[in-house]
Each structure stands twice: as C-alpha cells, then as structure tokens.
Amino acid sequence: MPKMKTNSGAKKRFTLTGTGKIKRKHAYKSHILTKKTKKQKRRLTHFAILDKSNETNVKELLAMK
C-alpha cells in the first residue's frame, strides 16, 4: 500500500505541541480589522488547542495514523 500524502493546506495551518496536541490559529484576524476592538484583535493573536472532536480529522489530513 502506498504512503499517505499530507494535505498541504493542513500542513500550513496546524502544528504539533510537545505533548502531541494540535495547535491552531484563531479565525477572523486577517482582514476588516478596523471595526474590531483592540481587545478582540489581541485575543485572536494567540494560538488555541484544537478540540478533541476535530482531532481525528486533522490527524488524518496530516497523515499521522
């Protein structure tokens, strides 16, 4: 059976932590920033940990079975 290919879109969007969790960036931080408050933009800057319900799908895209 051939090797699974990594999804190149997922490769750019997700990174692994040392403990094996998946880090992701917040949405809504790319454009139309004038109407968003400073507090909102500041909170969107930080990384978040991917939810358990999406973890299996993303691991499949990253070919980590």
N, C-alpha and C positions, 0 to 999 in steps of 0.2 A: 504494500500500500504506500502511495507517495506521501511525502511530508505535507502537513497542513501549512497553508500560507497565512501569514499575519495580515490582518486588514490594515492597510496603510493609514486610513482615516483614524482608526482606533489607536494606532501606534503613536500618532501625534497628539492625541487628546488625553491619554491615560498613562500614569506612571505607577510603578510598584513601590511600596514602602519596604523598610527592612523587615517588618513583621509579616509581609505578604498581603497587606491590604492594598486597595487600589485608590490612588489619589485622582481627583478630577478638579477642573476649574469651574467656577460659577458661571452661569449664563448671564446675559444682559449687561455685559461690561464692554462691548465692542463699539457701539455707536449710539447716537442720540443721547449723549451724556449730559446735555445742558439742562434737561428737565429733571434729572435725578439729583437727589441731595448728596452732599459730601459724605454724610454718614452711610448712605446706601452704597455709593461707589467704593468707599473704604472697605466695607464689609464684603463686597463682591470680589475684592482683590485676593483674599485668602483662599487657599485650597480647601477642599472638603473631601471627606472619605466617602467612597461610593457605597450606596445602600446594598444590603445583603440580597435584596430581591433582584437587583441588576447584575450582581457579581458574576453569576454563572454565564450570562450572555456576553459580558465583556471579556471574561477569561477565554471564551470560545473564539471571539474575534482576535484576541491576542495569541491564539494557538497555545494556550497554557493548560492542557489537559493532563 
